[in-house]
Amino acid sequence: MNADAIVTELDAMRAQGWSAASLKELAVRLLHESNPRFHWTGIYELFPDGTLRLGPFLGAPTDHVSIPVGRGVCGTAVAEARNINVPDVRELDNYLACSLETRSELVVLIRTGNRIYAQIDIDSHQPAAFDPGTEESVQKVADALAPLYEAENPGQRA
Ligand code: SME
């Protein structure tokens, strides 16, 4: 399923009254199944205390269920308010290993303008698994999730 189809599916399920939690799980599953290079796909949610907490995910369980802003690839993406595409995680100093098999990682922020709510984090066993088109696709799904966060946390996540 491509990103446009995933967004259409999310919109349809939202119109049917699915909860935000169910829609986030669905987004993770459809994204995870959309690309054979995605070996771990999950959402980290930003809390007001400055930590990212693990939400729905598919792939190997991780020790990193809570990550301070500024730490690792995930925390750096929030600290610098930008998506991060790491072609080879072995070249990073501030990498938090989820799986020893991971070679590349993509973090795409779920945001509205300057306001960051969460992020989609994807790990691949393949080096340089994420081309610009892949990042664009993940961004479309992230953008489709942003209104859910906006609606459930007015004024809470900054
Ligand atoms: N590698 C991430 C930690 C999360 S796991 O990949 C799921 C990081 O460096 O922030």
Backbone and ligand atoms as CSV (ligand in chain L), in Angstrom:
chain,resi,resn,atom,element,x,y,z
A,1,MET,N,N,0.858,-1.196,0.000
A,1,MET,CA,C,0.000,0.000,0.000
A,1,MET,C,C,0.896,1.248,0.000
A,2,ASN,N,N,0.661,2.181,-0.934
A,2,ASN,CA,C,1.495,3.384,-0.927
A,2,ASN,C,C,0.952,4.417,0.079
A,3,ALA,N,N,1.701,5.485,0.257
A,3,ALA,CA,C,1.354,6.443,1.318
A,3,ALA,C,C,-0.029,7.062,1.098
A,4,ASP,N,N,-0.357,7.368,-0.157
A,4,ASP,CA,C,-1.676,7.964,-0.414
A,4,ASP,C,C,-2.780,6.995,-0.009
A,5,ALA,N,N,-2.583,5.722,-0.309
A,5,ALA,CA,C,-3.593,4.710,0.054
A,5,ALA,C,C,-3.682,4.560,1.575
A,6,ILE,N,N,-2.545,4.661,2.249
A,6,ILE,CA,C,-2.554,4.571,3.721
A,6,ILE,C,C,-3.343,5.743,4.304
A,7,VAL,N,N,-3.095,6.940,3.772
A,7,VAL,CA,C,-3.803,8.128,4.268
A,7,VAL,C,C,-5.306,7.995,4.004
A,8,THR,N,N,-5.670,7.486,2.823
A,8,THR,CA,C,-7.087,7.288,2.498
A,8,THR,C,C,-7.720,6.304,3.482
A,9,GLU,N,N,-6.990,5.230,3.785
A,9,GLU,CA,C,-7.501,4.218,4.728
A,9,GLU,C,C,-7.674,4.827,6.129
A,10,LEU,N,N,-6.693,5.620,6.550
A,10,LEU,CA,C,-6.788,6.260,7.872
A,10,LEU,C,C,-7.991,7.205,7.933
A,11,ASP,N,N,-8.181,7.974,6.848
A,11,ASP,CA,C,-9.318,8.905,6.802
A,11,ASP,C,C,-10.637,8.141,6.886
A,12,ALA,N,N,-10.697,7.004,6.173
A,12,ALA,CA,C,-11.938,6.215,6.152
A,12,ALA,C,C,-12.238,5.647,7.537
A,13,MET,N,N,-11.211,5.148,8.202
A,13,MET,CA,C,-11.421,4.568,9.530
A,13,MET,C,C,-11.755,5.659,10.557
A,14,ARG,N,N,-11.157,6.826,10.358
A,14,ARG,CA,C,-11.463,7.945,11.260
A,14,ARG,C,C,-12.933,8.341,11.101
A,15,ALA,N,N,-13.392,8.360,9.836
A,15,ALA,CA,C,-14.792,8.704,9.567
A,15,ALA,C,C,-15.732,7.663,10.175
A,16,GLN,N,N,-15.235,6.430,10.317
A,16,GLN,CA,C,-16.049,5.369,10.940
A,16,GLN,C,C,-16.029,5.443,12.459
A,17,GLY,N,N,-15.274,6.389,12.992
A,17,GLY,CA,C,-15.274,6.578,14.442
A,17,GLY,C,C,-14.179,5.846,15.189
A,18,TRP,N,N,-13.168,5.335,14.498
A,18,TRP,CA,C,-12.054,4.670,15.194
A,18,TRP,C,C,-11.388,5.647,16.174
A,19,SER,N,N,-10.912,5.120,17.286
A,19,SER,CA,C,-10.211,5.949,18.276
A,19,SER,C,C,-8.849,6.369,17.731
A,20,ALA,N,N,-8.297,7.424,18.338
A,20,ALA,CA,C,-6.962,7.884,17.931
A,20,ALA,C,C,-5.945,6.769,18.136
A,21,ALA,N,N,-6.057,6.040,19.254
A,21,ALA,CA,C,-5.098,4.958,19.536
A,21,ALA,C,C,-5.154,3.891,18.438
A,22,SER,N,N,-6.358,3.537,18.015
A,22,SER,CA,C,-6.500,2.518,16.959
A,22,SER,C,C,-5.951,3.027,15.632
A,23,LEU,N,N,-6.171,4.302,15.364
A,23,LEU,CA,C,-5.682,4.873,14.101
A,23,LEU,C,C,-4.152,4.917,14.078
A,24,LYS,N,N,-3.539,5.211,15.221
A,24,LYS,CA,C,-2.070,5.231,15.284
A,24,LYS,C,C,-1.516,3.821,15.069
A,25,GLU,N,N,-2.148,2.839,15.691
A,25,GLU,CA,C,-1.713,1.445,15.497
A,25,GLU,C,C,-1.861,1.025,14.044
A,26,LEU,N,N,-2.977,1.437,13.442
A,26,LEU,CA,C,-3.209,1.093,12.034
A,26,LEU,C,C,-2.144,1.732,11.147
A,27,ALA,N,N,-1.824,3.002,11.427
A,27,ALA,CA,C,-0.806,3.698,10.628
A,27,ALA,C,C,0.537,2.979,10.718
A,28,VAL,N,N,0.897,2.544,11.931
A,28,VAL,CA,C,2.166,1.827,12.115
A,28,VAL,C,C,2.138,0.514,11.324
A,29,ARG,N,N,1.041,-0.219,11.416
A,29,ARG,CA,C,0.968,-1.511,10.727
A,29,ARG,C,C,1.037,-1.343,9.206
A,30,LEU,N,N,0.254,-0.390,8.692
A,30,LEU,CA,C,0.233,-0.214,7.232
A,30,LEU,C,C,1.586,0.279,6.717
A,31,LEU,N,N,2.216,1.179,7.479
A,31,LEU,CA,C,3.554,1.646,7.078
A,31,LEU,C,C,4.554,0.490,7.110
A,32,HIS,N,N,4.515,-0.263,8.200
A,32,HIS,CA,C,5.462,-1.373,8.382
A,32,HIS,C,C,5.340,-2.376,7.228
A,33,GLU,N,N,4.089,-2.622,6.807
A,33,GLU,CA,C,3.841,-3.596,5.741
A,33,GLU,C,C,4.075,-3.007,4.352
A,34,SER,N,N,4.266,-1.683,4.282
A,34,SER,CA,C,4.345,-1.029,2.971
A,34,SER,C,C,5.719,-1.162,2.324
A,35,ASN,N,N,6.718,-1.547,3.112
A,35,ASN,CA,C,8.072,-1.530,2.579
A,35,ASN,C,C,8.898,-2.648,3.231
A,36,PRO,N,N,9.412,-3.578,2.433
A,36,PRO,CA,C,10.149,-4.714,3.011
A,36,PRO,C,C,11.440,-4.298,3.714
A,37,ARG,N,N,11.877,-3.058,3.498
A,37,ARG,CA,C,13.095,-2.582,4.174
A,37,ARG,C,C,12.806,-2.039,5.573
A,38,PHE,N,N,11.513,-1.924,5.928
A,38,PHE,CA,C,11.164,-1.414,7.262
A,38,PHE,C,C,11.152,-2.600,8.236
A,39,HIS,N,N,12.183,-2.701,9.064
A,39,HIS,CA,C,12.257,-3.840,9.986
A,39,HIS,C,C,11.753,-3.504,11.381
A,40,TRP,N,N,11.692,-2.248,11.697
A,40,TRP,CA,C,11.105,-1.786,12.961
A,40,TRP,C,C,10.414,-0.455,12.646
A,41,THR,N,N,9.139,-0.361,12.994
A,41,THR,CA,C,8.366,0.845,12.707
A,41,THR,C,C,7.581,1.209,13.951
A,42,GLY,N,N,7.754,2.438,14.421
A,42,GLY,CA,C,7.028,2.805,15.632
A,42,GLY,C,C,6.807,4.302,15.747
A,43,ILE,N,N,6.028,4.650,16.762
A,43,ILE,CA,C,5.761,6.059,17.068
A,43,ILE,C,C,6.291,6.357,18.463
A,44,TYR,N,N,7.065,7.420,18.582
A,44,TYR,CA,C,7.434,7.975,19.887
A,44,TYR,C,C,6.656,9.268,20.071
A,45,GLU,N,N,6.065,9.425,21.264
A,45,GLU,CA,C,5.237,10.607,21.537
A,45,GLU,C,C,5.961,11.530,22.519
A,46,LEU,N,N,5.902,12.808,22.234
A,46,LEU,CA,C,6.603,13.802,23.055
A,46,LEU,C,C,5.717,14.244,24.212
A,47,PHE,N,N,6.260,14.128,25.418
A,47,PHE,CA,C,5.514,14.537,26.610
A,47,PHE,C,C,6.063,15.856,27.152
A,48,PRO,N,N,5.230,16.565,27.930
A,48,PRO,CA,C,5.622,17.898,28.397
A,48,PRO,C,C,6.882,17.883,29.269
A,49,ASP,N,N,7.233,16.719,29.842
A,49,ASP,CA,C,8.449,16.661,30.672
A,49,ASP,C,C,9.719,16.537,29.830
A,50,GLY,N,N,9.570,16.600,28.506
A,50,GLY,CA,C,10.755,16.568,27.649
A,50,GLY,C,C,11.253,15.157,27.356
A,51,THR,N,N,10.371,14.177,27.469
A,51,THR,CA,C,10.763,12.827,27.074
A,51,THR,C,C,9.872,12.345,25.933
A,52,LEU,N,N,10.484,11.500,25.125
A,52,LEU,CA,C,9.745,10.784,24.085
A,52,LEU,C,C,9.396,9.421,24.663
A,53,ARG,N,N,8.129,9.041,24.544
A,53,ARG,CA,C,7.740,7.713,25.056
A,53,ARG,C,C,7.222,6.869,23.910
A,54,LEU,N,N,7.607,5.610,23.975
A,54,LEU,CA,C,7.257,4.688,22.903
A,54,LEU,C,C,5.754,4.423,22.876
A,55,GLY,N,N,5.164,4.593,21.707
A,55,GLY,CA,C,3.756,4.272,21.481
A,55,GLY,C,C,3.675,2.955,20.723
A,56,PRO,N,N,2.743,2.848,19.786
A,56,PRO,CA,C,2.626,1.601,19.035
A,56,PRO,C,C,3.868,1.348,18.181
A,57,PHE,N,N,4.246,0.077,18.073
A,57,PHE,CA,C,5.394,-0.260,17.222
A,57,PHE,C,C,5.258,-1.697,16.739
A,58,LEU,N,N,5.965,-2.011,15.671
A,58,LEU,CA,C,6.082,-3.379,15.166
A,58,LEU,C,C,7.552,-3.655,14.926
A,59,GLY,N,N,8.001,-4.845,15.292
A,59,GLY,CA,C,9.401,-5.204,15.183
A,59,GLY,C,C,9.881,-5.671,16.540
A,60,ALA,N,N,11.178,-5.841,16.655
A,60,ALA,CA,C,11.727,-6.377,17.899
A,60,ALA,C,C,11.476,-5.419,19.062
A,61,PRO,N,N,11.168,-5.961,20.251
A,61,PRO,CA,C,11.010,-5.096,21.428
A,61,PRO,C,C,12.290,-4.301,21.679
A,62,THR,N,N,12.120,-3.068,22.170
A,62,THR,CA,C,13.285,-2.210,22.427
A,62,THR,C,C,13.347,-1.799,23.893
A,63,ASP,N,N,14.580,-1.616,24.396
A,63,ASP,CA,C,14.759,-1.093,25.748
A,63,ASP,C,C,14.431,0.394,25.803
A,64,HIS,N,N,14.449,1.042,24.633
A,64,HIS,CA,C,14.318,2.500,24.608
A,64,HIS,C,C,12.845,2.915,24.577
A,65,VAL,N,N,12.184,2.740,25.724
A,65,VAL,CA,C,10.762,3.096,25.799
A,65,VAL,C,C,10.592,4.561,26.202
A,66,SER,N,N,11.655,5.173,26.705
A,66,SER,CA,C,11.614,6.579,27.088
A,66,SER,C,C,12.960,7.209,26.720
A,67,ILE,N,N,12.915,8.247,25.903
A,67,ILE,CA,C,14.144,8.873,25.399
A,67,ILE,C,C,14.080,10.378,25.666
A,68,PRO,N,N,15.045,10.939,26.413
A,68,PRO,CA,C,15.042,12.396,26.637
A,68,PRO,C,C,15.293,13.160,25.329
A,69,VAL,N,N,14.624,14.286,25.182
A,69,VAL,CA,C,14.881,15.153,24.027
A,69,VAL,C,C,16.370,15.500,24.024
A,70,GLY,N,N,16.996,15.366,22.853
A,70,GLY,CA,C,18.427,15.653,22.740
A,70,GLY,C,C,19.276,14.393,22.692
A,71,ARG,N,N,18.695,13.241,23.115
A,71,ARG,CA,C,19.485,12.003,23.116
A,71,ARG,C,C,19.143,11.132,21.916
A,72,GLY,N,N,20.144,10.479,21.373
A,72,GLY,CA,C,19.924,9.559,20.263
A,72,GLY,C,C,19.418,10.274,19.020
A,73,VAL,N,N,19.108,9.487,18.017
A,73,VAL,CA,C,18.577,10.058,16.777
A,73,VAL,C,C,17.193,10.639,17.042
A,74,CYS,N,N,16.406,9.888,17.821
A,74,CYS,CA,C,15.027,10.317,18.084
A,74,CYS,C,C,14.982,11.638,18.842
A,75,GLY,N,N,15.775,11.727,19.918
A,75,GLY,CA,C,15.767,12.944,20.725
A,75,GLY,C,C,16.386,14.127,20.009
A,76,THR,N,N,17.367,13.851,19.140
A,76,THR,CA,C,17.999,14.925,18.371
A,76,THR,C,C,17.019,15.510,17.349
A,77,ALA,N,N,16.213,14.655,16.749
A,77,ALA,CA,C,15.233,15.142,15.761
A,77,ALA,C,C,14.302,16.175,16.397
A,78,VAL,N,N,13.888,15.909,17.634
A,78,VAL,CA,C,13.001,16.860,18.329
A,78,VAL,C,C,13.785,18.115,18.718
A,79,ALA,N,N,14.987,17.922,19.279
A,79,ALA,CA,C,15.791,19.068,19.729
A,79,ALA,C,C,16.083,20.019,18.568
A,80,GLU,N,N,16.289,19.438,17.380
A,80,GLU,CA,C,16.640,20.265,16.223
A,80,GLU,C,C,15.444,20.508,15.300
A,81,ALA,N,N,14.268,20.037,15.702
A,81,ALA,CA,C,13.014,20.245,14.970
A,81,ALA,C,C,13.133,19.885,13.490
A,82,ARG,N,N,13.735,18.712,13.239
A,82,ARG,CA,C,13.882,18.301,11.841
A,82,ARG,C,C,13.846,16.778,11.733
A,83,ASN,N,N,13.477,16.319,10.540
A,83,ASN,CA,C,13.557,14.892,10.258
A,83,ASN,C,C,15.032,14.503,10.153
A,84,ILE,N,N,15.327,13.249,10.502
A,84,ILE,CA,C,16.712,12.786,10.389
A,84,ILE,C,C,16.738,11.444,9.662
A,85,ASN,N,N,17.570,11.387,8.635
A,85,ASN,CA,C,17.751,10.178,7.848
A,85,ASN,C,C,19.219,9.763,8.005
A,86,VAL,N,N,19.455,8.644,8.676
A,86,VAL,CA,C,20.822,8.198,8.954
A,86,VAL,C,C,21.140,6.994,8.067
A,87,PRO,N,N,22.012,7.167,7.060
A,87,PRO,CA,C,22.310,6.053,6.150
A,87,PRO,C,C,23.073,4.917,6.820
A,88,ASP,N,N,23.918,5.262,7.823
A,88,ASP,CA,C,24.680,4.213,8.505
A,88,ASP,C,C,24.817,4.573,9.984
A,89,VAL,N,N,24.046,3.893,10.807
A,89,VAL,CA,C,24.021,4.255,12.232
A,89,VAL,C,C,25.367,3.980,12.905
A,90,ARG,N,N,26.217,3.149,12.287
A,90,ARG,CA,C,27.511,2.839,12.899
A,90,ARG,C,C,28.438,4.044,12.907
A,91,GLU,N,N,28.087,5.079,12.120
A,91,GLU,CA,C,28.931,6.279,12.068
A,91,GLU,C,C,28.520,7.336,13.093
A,92,LEU,N,N,27.467,7.051,13.863
A,92,LEU,CA,C,26.973,8.045,14.816
A,92,LEU,C,C,27.525,7.818,16.211
A,93,ASP,N,N,27.787,8.922,16.934
A,93,ASP,CA,C,28.214,8.823,18.325
A,93,ASP,C,C,27.012,8.724,19.262
A,94,ASN,N,N,25.937,9.420,18.901
A,94,ASN,CA,C,24.810,9.527,19.843
A,94,ASN,C,C,23.664,8.590,19.471
A,95,TYR,N,N,23.992,7.448,18.907
A,95,TYR,CA,C,22.982,6.490,18.482
A,95,TYR,C,C,22.589,5.581,19.642
A,96,LEU,N,N,21.286,5.373,19.830
A,96,LEU,CA,C,20.802,4.440,20.851
A,96,LEU,C,C,20.391,3.161,20.128
A,97,ALA,N,N,21.144,2.104,20.319
A,97,ALA,CA,C,20.890,0.873,19.554
A,97,ALA,C,C,19.613,0.184,20.016
A,98,CYS,N,N,18.762,-0.051,19.040
A,98,CYS,CA,C,17.506,-0.752,19.292
A,98,CYS,C,C,17.740,-2.228,19.016
A,99,SER,N,N,18.408,-2.478,17.883
A,99,SER,CA,C,18.755,-3.842,17.505
A,99,SER,C,C,20.145,-3.796,16.895
A,100,LEU,N,N,20.963,-4.794,17.179
A,100,LEU,CA,C,22.321,-4.809,16.630
A,100,LEU,C,C,22.305,-4.961,15.118
A,101,GLU,N,N,21.182,-5.409,14.583
A,101,GLU,CA,C,21.082,-5.599,13.132
A,101,GLU,C,C,20.791,-4.292,12.386
A,102,THR,N,N,20.355,-3.254,13.114
A,102,THR,CA,C,19.973,-2.006,12.446
A,102,THR,C,C,21.174,-1.350,11.773
A,103,ARG,N,N,20.968,-0.946,10.524
A,103,ARG,CA,C,22.024,-0.249,9.776
A,103,ARG,C,C,21.632,1.181,9.434
A,104,SER,N,N,20.336,1.421,9.148
A,104,SER,CA,C,19.923,2.789,8.843
A,104,SER,C,C,18.626,3.107,9.584
A,105,GLU,N,N,18.396,4.402,9.759
A,105,GLU,CA,C,17.245,4.837,10.570
A,105,GLU,C,C,16.670,6.123,9.992
A,106,LEU,N,N,15.342,6.215,10.033
A,106,LEU,CA,C,14.643,7.417,9.570
A,106,LEU,C,C,13.688,7.884,10.664
A,107,VAL,N,N,13.812,9.155,11.029
A,107,VAL,CA,C,12.874,9.756,11.974
A,107,VAL,C,C,12.145,10.901,11.272
A,108,VAL,N,N,10.827,10.831,11.266
A,108,VAL,CA,C,9.992,11.858,10.627
A,108,VAL,C,C,9.053,12.422,11.688
A,109,LEU,N,N,9.094,13.724,11.853
A,109,LEU,CA,C,8.307,14.365,12.910
A,109,LEU,C,C,6.828,14.440,12.558
A,110,ILE,N,N,6.002,14.250,13.587
A,110,ILE,CA,C,4.563,14.486,13.499
A,110,ILE,C,C,4.355,15.851,14.136
A,111,ARG,N,N,4.008,16.829,13.331
A,111,ARG,CA,C,4.022,18.206,13.799
A,111,ARG,C,C,2.970,19.034,13.075
A,112,THR,N,N,2.635,20.176,13.663
A,112,THR,CA,C,1.856,21.195,12.976
A,112,THR,C,C,2.677,22.468,13.097
A,113,GLY,N,N,3.275,22.899,11.996
A,113,GLY,CA,C,4.146,24.071,12.054
A,113,GLY,C,C,5.293,23.821,13.021
A,114,ASN,N,N,5.437,24.713,14.008
A,114,ASN,CA,C,6.531,24.587,14.967
A,114,ASN,C,C,6.221,23.622,16.099
A,115,ARG,N,N,4.983,23.166,16.161
A,115,ARG,CA,C,4.564,22.344,17.301
A,115,ARG,C,C,4.785,20.856,16.976
A,116,ILE,N,N,5.644,20.237,17.759
A,116,ILE,CA,C,5.981,18.826,17.540
A,116,ILE,C,C,5.214,17.975,18.548
A,117,TYR,N,N,4.507,16.971,18.041
A,117,TYR,CA,C,3.713,16.098,18.922
A,117,TYR,C,C,4.369,14.743,19.139
A,118,ALA,N,N,5.021,14.259,18.098
A,118,ALA,CA,C,5.468,12.866,18.115
A,118,ALA,C,C,6.374,12.653,16.907
A,119,GLN,N,N,6.765,11.406,16.697
A,119,GLN,CA,C,7.593,11.109,15.517
A,119,GLN,C,C,7.362,9.667,15.086
A,120,ILE,N,N,7.553,9.430,13.808
A,120,ILE,CA,C,7.581,8.066,13.287
A,120,ILE,C,C,9.053,7.698,13.164
A,121,ASP,N,N,9.417,6.575,13.782
A,121,ASP,CA,C,10.808,6.105,13.753
A,121,ASP,C,C,10.837,4.775,13.003
A,122,ILE,N,N,11.713,4.662,12.028
A,122,ILE,CA,C,11.828,3.421,11.255
A,122,ILE,C,C,13.283,2.994,11.203
A,123,ASP,N,N,13.516,1.715,11.495
A,123,ASP,CA,C,14.864,1.133,11.423
A,123,ASP,C,C,14.893,0.111,10.299
A,124,SER,N,N,16.044,0.030,9.649
A,124,SER,CA,C,16.222,-0.991,8.613
A,124,SER,C,C,17.529,-1.734,8.835
A,125,HIS,N,N,17.536,-3.008,8.499
A,125,HIS,CA,C,18.776,-3.789,8.562
A,125,HIS,C,C,19.675,-3.461,7.376
A,126,GLN,N,N,19.093,-2.782,6.396
A,126,GLN,CA,C,19.834,-2.461,5.174
A,126,GLN,C,C,20.443,-1.058,5.288
A,127,PRO,N,N,21.712,-0.891,4.919
A,127,PRO,CA,C,22.282,0.465,4.937
A,127,PRO,C,C,21.553,1.373,3.933
A,128,ALA,N,N,21.460,2.643,4.248
A,128,ALA,CA,C,20.867,3.645,3.345
A,128,ALA,C,C,19.537,3.176,2.757
A,129,ALA,N,N,18.657,2.692,3.639
A,129,ALA,CA,C,17.386,2.109,3.167
A,129,ALA,C,C,16.349,3.160,2.771
A,130,PHE,N,N,16.588,4.423,3.169
A,130,PHE,CA,C,15.534,5.428,3.026
A,130,PHE,C,C,15.920,6.513,2.021
A,131,ASP,N,N,15.327,6.441,0.832
A,131,ASP,CA,C,15.600,7.482,-0.175
A,131,ASP,C,C,14.614,8.643,0.030
A,132,PRO,N,N,14.824,9.762,-0.677
A,132,PRO,CA,C,13.949,10.925,-0.453
A,132,PRO,C,C,12.464,10.604,-0.683
A,133,GLY,N,N,12.176,9.718,-1.640
A,133,GLY,CA,C,10.783,9.342,-1.899
A,133,GLY,C,C,10.170,8.610,-0.717
A,134,THR,N,N,10.978,7.797,-0.059
A,134,THR,CA,C,10.497,7.060,1.118
A,134,THR,C,C,10.202,8.042,2.246
A,135,GLU,N,N,11.116,8.995,2.435
A,135,GLU,CA,C,10.892,9.994,3.486
A,135,GLU,C,C,9.619,10.795,3.203
A,136,GLU,N,N,9.407,11.124,1.935
A,136,GLU,CA,C,8.197,11.871,1.553
A,136,GLU,C,C,6.939,11.058,1.869
A,137,SER,N,N,7.001,9.757,1.608
A,137,SER,CA,C,5.850,8.888,1.889
A,137,SER,C,C,5.559,8.827,3.381
A,138,VAL,N,N,6.616,8.673,4.170
A,138,VAL,CA,C,6.424,8.597,5.624
A,138,VAL,C,C,5.894,9.937,6.140
A,139,GLN,N,N,6.370,11.033,5.526
A,139,GLN,CA,C,5.892,12.357,5.926
A,139,GLN,C,C,4.388,12.504,5.688
A,140,LYS,N,N,3.900,11.925,4.589
A,140,LYS,CA,C,2.455,12.007,4.310
A,140,LYS,C,C,1.656,11.338,5.424
A,141,VAL,N,N,2.143,10.197,5.893
A,141,VAL,CA,C,1.438,9.494,6.975
A,141,VAL,C,C,1.561,10.288,8.277
A,142,ALA,N,N,2.750,10.836,8.531
A,142,ALA,CA,C,2.940,11.665,9.734
A,142,ALA,C,C,1.977,12.856,9.710
A,143,ASP,N,N,1.848,13.480,8.544
A,143,ASP,CA,C,0.959,14.642,8.426
A,143,ASP,C,C,-0.506,14.249,8.651
A,144,ALA,N,N,-0.844,13.018,8.267
A,144,ALA,CA,C,-2.224,12.548,8.474
A,144,ALA,C,C,-2.501,12.278,9.957
A,145,LEU,N,N,-1.431,11.976,10.721
A,145,LEU,CA,C,-1.606,11.704,12.158
A,145,LEU,C,C,-1.609,12.980,12.992
A,146,ALA,N,N,-1.000,14.044,12.497
A,146,ALA,CA,C,-0.866,15.282,13.284
A,146,ALA,C,C,-2.206,15.789,13.839
A,147,PRO,N,N,-3.280,15.789,13.042
A,147,PRO,CA,C,-4.548,16.298,13.591
A,147,PRO,C,C,-5.077,15.479,14.767
A,148,LEU,N,N,-4.744,14.180,14.818
A,148,LEU,CA,C,-5.172,13.357,15.960
A,148,LEU,C,C,-4.527,13.862,17.236
A,149,TYR,N,N,-3.229,14.164,17.149
A,149,TYR,CA,C,-2.508,14.665,18.330
A,149,TYR,C,C,-3.007,16.052,18.711
A,150,GLU,N,N,-3.245,16.854,17.697
A,150,GLU,CA,C,-3.725,18.218,17.938
A,150,GLU,C,C,-5.055,18.164,18.693
A,151,ALA,N,N,-5.915,17.245,18.278
A,151,ALA,CA,C,-7.248,17.150,18.877
A,151,ALA,C,C,-7.214,16.605,20.304
A,152,GLU,N,N,-6.289,15.666,20.564
A,152,GLU,CA,C,-6.312,15.034,21.877
A,152,GLU,C,C,-5.464,15.756,22.918
A,153,ASN,N,N,-4.588,16.654,22.489
A,153,ASN,CA,C,-3.698,17.333,23.433
A,153,ASN,C,C,-3.664,18.836,23.230
A,154,PRO,N,N,-4.807,19.483,23.242
A,154,PRO,CA,C,-4.751,20.917,22.983
A,154,PRO,C,C,-3.883,21.604,24.038
A,155,GLY,N,N,-2.855,22.260,23.556
A,155,GLY,CA,C,-2.010,23.042,24.464
A,155,GLY,C,C,-1.063,22.242,25.324
A,156,GLN,N,N,-1.040,20.904,25.194
A,156,GLN,CA,C,-0.215,20.132,26.132
A,156,GLN,C,C,1.155,19.792,25.608
A,157,ARG,N,N,1.222,19.343,24.367
A,157,ARG,CA,C,2.542,18.983,23.851
A,157,ARG,C,C,3.090,20.162,23.057
A,158,ALA,N,N,4.267,20.608,23.409
A,158,ALA,CA,C,4.802,21.794,22.722
A,158,ALA,C,C,6.016,21.422,21.933
L,1,SME,N1,N,17.850,4.358,17.516
L,1,SME,C1,C,17.022,5.322,18.196
L,1,SME,C2,C,16.366,4.693,19.414
L,1,SME,C3,C,15.064,4.069,19.135
L,1,SME,S1,S,15.179,2.498,18.522
L,1,SME,O1,O,15.806,2.617,17.186
L,1,SME,C4,C,13.662,1.891,18.264
L,1,SME,C5,C,17.846,6.539,18.594
L,1,SME,O2,O,19.066,6.552,18.447
L,1,SME,O3,O,17.235,7.490,19.072
